[in-house]
Each structure stands twice: as C-alpha cells, then as structure tokens.
Amino acid sequence: MPTPKKGYKAINHHDTQYRWIMRNNRGVSELWVEASAPVNGQVLIAELPRIVSWDMVTAAIDFANANGWKPNEVGQPFRCKHQRRGFQMADG
C-alpha cells in the first residue's frame, strides 16, 4: 500500500516532478523527497539545520542525484545530512 501523500508539496526540478515534506523526527528536522510518478521508489531523507531555506530542497535533490539516489527504483532510503559546506552522506 502506498504511503499517504497528505501534506506533501510538489516541486519541478530539472524537468522532474518530486513531492517533498518537512518532518521533525526526535527533534531533528528532516526533508523527505520522493519522485511523484513511481510508487514505492527510493526516498531521499536529508537531515537539515533548524533554519531551512527553499534552496536546500533543490540542493538536496542535486546532491542525491549526483551520489546515486534512484527515486524510480525500490530501495533503502537515501540519507544525507546538511553541513556548513553543503550536503554530505549521512553516517550509518
């Protein structure tokens, strides 16, 4: 059964449609991104600082695409973390 889509926002980035939402998981801000078209595709989960800008959403998508995120295929969530210099792969 697909995950509920209530609260997701749409973004068109480099001619690809994505859905994204901000979540708070145990006091940590997380950005969840998935491709709009496929069902059960790989999810991007990016840990963000307290203050978030719109540019971080597109930067997370660009970083994930450059580092092997496959939003159209089934797989474990792709995790990354925002640092001062940009995004990096998350530990463990």
N, C-alpha and C positions, 0 to 999 in steps of 0.2 A: 504494500500500500504506500503511495507517495506521501511525503511529508506535507503538513499543512502549509499553505502559502500566505496566510493572513499576516499582514504587516510588512511583507517584502516590498521593496521599491525596485523599479525597473531602471536599468541603465544600458545605453547602447554605447559600447566602447570598441573602436576599430571594427565597426560593422558587425559586431556580435552582440546579441541581446543577453544580458545577465539579470539575475534577481539578487538583491543583497538586503541584509538586515543587520542591525547592531544588537548585540546581546550582552548582558552582564552575567558572567559566569564566576561566581565566588569572588566578586569584587574586581574582576578583570574584564575590561571592555574587549569584546571580540566582534570582528566583522566576519559574517558568513556570506559567501558568494557562491552561486551555482549558475550554470547555464540555463536559460529559460526553456529551451526546446526539449532536451532529453529528460527522461525520468530516471531517477537513481544514479545520476552521474556523480563524479568525484566532486566533493565540496571543498572549497577553499576556506580555511579558518585562519584569520590573521589577528594576532594579539596586538592591541593598539594602546597608546597612552591615554591619559584622561581627556586631553584636548585633541579633538579629531577634526580634520578638515576634509572637504569634498575630494581634494586631490589625493588623499590617502586611499580612497576606494579604487581609483584608477591605477595608482601606483602599485597597490597590492595585486591587482589583476595582471599588470605588466610584469611584475616580479615573478608571480606564479607561472605565467605562460612561458617566461624565459627559463624557468627552472624545472620544467617537467610536469606541470599541472595538466591533467587531461579531463576537462569538465564534461566531455561527451562519453566517457567510459566509466564503468563501475570500478571503485577502488576505495582505499582508505582515505580519510580526509587529508588534504594537503595543508600542512601547518607552517606558518611563518610568523615572524614577530617584527614589529617596528622598533628600530633603534634610532639613535640620533642621526646616523648617516643614511637611513633608508631601511628597507626590509632585509631580513636575513632568515635563513632556515631556522625553525624552532628546534630546540633540543628535545630528543626523545619523543 
